[in-house]
């Protein structure tokens, strides 16, 4: 299958290029799909900037297979605004921008990072806010025929979702509220493994709610083959449970972006 089963996360790969040049770089490397974290510094960017992003995708001839909602200032430690009561207007505005991108690109997978715990809000209040906002996304997912991803993360002590089970618990609580939001699990094997979660057990237990997979090796968060994780085994286990979606390459290249794809050729030969 080669590169057709992968999508390149252009927010972490090809960072040597301006962001609007990265879709074409991915296409030139043999990929037909890309994904991004939120590619703008604000939740509600100027429409011209959004259109330039969409045009860059079209001109490159690649599909947008996944996109994060606005996650706040990630360089300052923010990891989403879903659970922040104070960010209500930002989140509402961002949903409308994401809706426009969905309409223009056909993207159907959107990652809503949960948000770190905040000293000015109780965990209970933040969880209630997150569930309410996820519930309110029911009309968005219905109208765009899309999926909202819930993702465990590593490296942030204040981020409350560290295991697949914790993310699935959010999805289950959403169901208990009677919400029709199409929420699913983002299985990032790097984050889960670094957090000590049993990735093989997660694949077996939560196969029915896995809507997207992302990969990086550890230690280092570089491309597969640079660390110690049994990534090829996990790929086989995903095949065995019927996962047929794309696998997001969300790693930091250990050398050049182009050379970081060599493991895919090795995999095909193997």
C-alpha positions in Angstrom: 0.0 0.0 0.0 3.0 2.3 0.4 2.2 5.9 1.2 -1.5 5.8 0.3 -2.5 4.6 3.8 -0.7 7.5 5.5 -1.5 11.2 5.9 1.2 13.7 6.7 0.7 16.1 9.7 2.1 19.3 8.1 2.1 21.1 11.4 5.0 19.0 12.7 6.6 17.7 9.4 8.0 20.0 6.7 8.4 22.8 9.2 11.4 24.0 7.3 8.9 25.4 4.8 6.2 28.1 5.2 2.9 26.5 6.1 1.2 27.1 2.8 4.0 25.3 0.9 3.8 22.2 3.0 0.8 20.5 1.2 2.7 20.6 -2.1 5.8 19.2 -0.3 3.7 16.3 0.9 2.3 15.8 -2.5 5.8 15.8 -4.0 6.8 13.2 -1.5 4.1 10.9 -2.8 1.3 11.5 -0.3 -2.3 12.3 -1.3 -3.6 13.4 2.1 -2.4 15.8 4.8 -3.6 16.8 8.3 -3.0 19.9 10.4 -3.2 21.3 13.9 -5.0 24.6 13.8 -2.9 26.5 11.2 -3.8 30.0 12.4 -2.7 31.9 15.5 -6.3 32.9 16.4 -9.6 31.1 16.6 -11.4 33.3 14.1 -8.8 34.3 11.4 -9.4 36.6 8.5 -11.4 34.9 5.7 -8.6 35.7 3.2 -6.1 33.8 5.3 -8.5 30.8 5.5 -9.0 30.9 1.8 -5.3 31.0 1.1 -5.0 27.8 3.2 -7.7 26.1 1.2 -6.2 27.2 -2.1 -2.8 25.8 -1.0 -4.5 22.4 -0.5 -6.3 22.5 -3.8 -3.3 23.6 -5.7 -1.2 20.8 -4.2 -3.9 18.2 -5.1 -4.1 16.7 -1.7 -7.1 16.1 0.6 -7.4 17.5 4.1 -7.9 14.3 6.1 -7.9 15.9 9.5 -7.9 19.2 11.3 -7.7 20.4 14.9 -10.0 23.0 16.3 -8.2 26.0 17.7 -6.1 24.8 20.7 -5.1 28.1 22.2 -1.5 29.2 22.5 0.2 25.8 22.3 3.7 27.3 22.7 2.6 28.7 26.0 1.3 25.3 27.2 -2.4 25.5 26.2 -3.8 22.3 24.7 -7.3 23.1 23.6 -10.2 25.4 24.8 -13.0 22.8 24.9 -13.2 22.7 28.7 -12.5 26.4 29.4 -15.7 28.3 30.4 -14.0 31.6 29.8 -13.3 30.8 26.1 -16.9 30.4 25.1 -17.0 33.0 22.3 -13.7 31.9 20.9 -14.9 28.3 20.6 -18.2 29.3 19.1 -16.4 31.5 16.5 -13.9 28.7 15.8 -16.6 26.2 15.1 -18.0 28.4 12.3 -14.5 28.7 10.7 -14.1 25.0 10.9 -17.5 24.5 9.4 -16.4 26.7 6.4 -13.2 24.7 6.0 -15.2 21.4 6.1 -17.6 22.7 3.4 -14.7 23.9 1.2 -12.4 20.9 1.6 -14.5 17.9 2.4 -12.6 17.3 5.6 -14.6 15.1 7.9 -12.4 14.5 10.9 -11.8 17.2 13.5 -9.8 17.0 16.7 -11.1 18.9 19.7 -8.3 19.0 22.2 -9.8 18.9 25.7 -7.8 21.6 27.4 -5.5 21.6 30.5 -6.7 22.0 34.0 -7.0 25.7 34.9 -6.4 27.1 38.4 -9.4 29.4 38.2 -11.8 26.6 37.4 -12.6 23.4 39.2 -12.1 20.1 37.3 -15.9 19.4 37.7 -16.8 22.7 36.1 -14.3 22.2 33.2 -15.7 18.7 32.6 -19.2 20.0 32.5 -18.2 22.7 30.1 -16.5 20.2 27.8 -19.5 17.9 27.7 -21.9 20.7 27.1 -19.8 22.0 24.2 -19.4 18.5 22.7 -23.1 18.1 23.0 -23.6 21.3 21.1 -21.4 20.0 18.3 -24.2 17.5 17.4 -25.6 19.8 14.7 -22.1 20.4 13.3 -21.3 16.7 13.0 -24.7 16.0 11.5 -24.6 18.8 9.0 -21.0 18.1 7.9 -21.2 14.3 8.3 -18.1 14.5 10.4 -16.4 13.0 13.4 -15.1 14.8 16.5 -12.0 13.2 17.9 -11.1 13.0 21.6 -7.4 12.6 22.2 -5.2 11.6 25.2 -1.9 13.5 25.3 1.4 13.1 27.0 4.0 15.6 28.4 1.3 17.8 30.1 0.7 17.0 33.7 -2.3 19.4 33.7 -3.9 17.7 30.7 -6.6 15.3 32.2 -6.9 12.7 29.4 -3.8 10.5 29.4 -5.2 7.1 28.6 -7.5 5.7 26.0 -10.0 4.7 28.7 -10.2 8.3 30.0 -10.9 9.6 26.5 -13.5 6.9 25.9 -15.1 7.8 29.3 -15.7 11.3 27.9 -17.4 9.8 24.8 -19.5 7.5 27.0 -20.6 10.4 29.2 -21.6 12.3 26.1 -23.8 9.3 25.2 -25.3 9.3 28.6 -26.4 12.9 28.1 -28.3 11.8 25.0 -26.1 13.8 22.7 -25.9 12.7 19.1 -22.4 14.2 18.5 -20.3 11.7 16.5 -17.4 11.6 19.0 -14.7 9.0 18.6 -11.2 8.1 19.9 -8.0 9.4 18.4 -5.5 6.6 19.1 -2.1 8.3 19.1 0.3 5.4 19.9 3.1 7.7 20.9 1.2 9.6 23.5 -0.4 6.5 24.9 2.8 4.5 25.1 4.7 7.4 26.7 2.0 7.6 29.3 2.4 3.9 30.0 -0.9 2.9 28.5 -1.2 -0.6 27.0 -1.7 0.2 23.3 -2.4 -3.4 22.2 -5.1 -3.7 24.9 -6.5 -0.3 23.8 -6.7 -1.5 20.2 -8.5 -4.7 21.2 -10.9 -3.1 23.6 -11.8 0.2 21.9 -11.6 -0.9 18.2 -15.2 0.2 17.7 -14.6 3.8 18.7 -11.2 4.4 17.0 -11.7 6.9 14.2 -8.1 8.0 13.6 -4.6 6.8 14.4 -1.4 8.8 14.7 2.1 7.5 15.1 5.6 8.5 16.3 8.3 6.5 17.9 9.7 6.8 21.4 11.9 8.0 22.9 12.3 11.1 20.8 9.0 11.5 19.0 10.7 10.8 15.7 9.7 8.6 12.8 9.1 4.9 13.3 12.3 2.9 13.6 14.2 5.5 15.5 12.9 4.3 18.9 11.7 1.3 20.8 8.0 1.1 20.2 6.5 -2.0 18.4 4.8 0.1 15.8 4.6 -2.5 13.1 3.0 -4.9 15.6 0.4 -2.3 16.4 -0.3 -1.8 12.7 -0.9 -5.5 12.4 -3.3 -5.4 15.4 -5.2 -2.5 13.9 -5.5 -4.4 10.6 -6.8 -7.4 12.6 -9.6 -5.4 14.3 -10.7 -3.9 11.0 -9.3 -0.4 11.2 -9.3 0.9 7.6 -8.7 4.6 8.2 -5.5 6.6 7.4 -2.6 6.7 9.8 -1.4 10.2 10.6 2.4 10.7 10.6 2.7 13.1 13.6 6.4 12.9 14.4 9.4 15.2 14.4 11.7 14.1 11.6 15.1 13.0 13.0 16.9 14.5 10.0 15.2 16.0 6.9 11.4 15.7 6.4 12.0 13.8 3.1 14.3 11.2 4.6 12.0 10.6 7.5 9.7 8.7 5.1 12.3 6.1 4.2 10.8 3.6 6.8 7.7 3.4 4.6 9.7 2.0 1.8 11.3 -0.4 4.2 7.9 -1.4 5.5 6.7 -2.1 1.9 9.7 -4.2 1.2 9.2 -6.1 4.4 
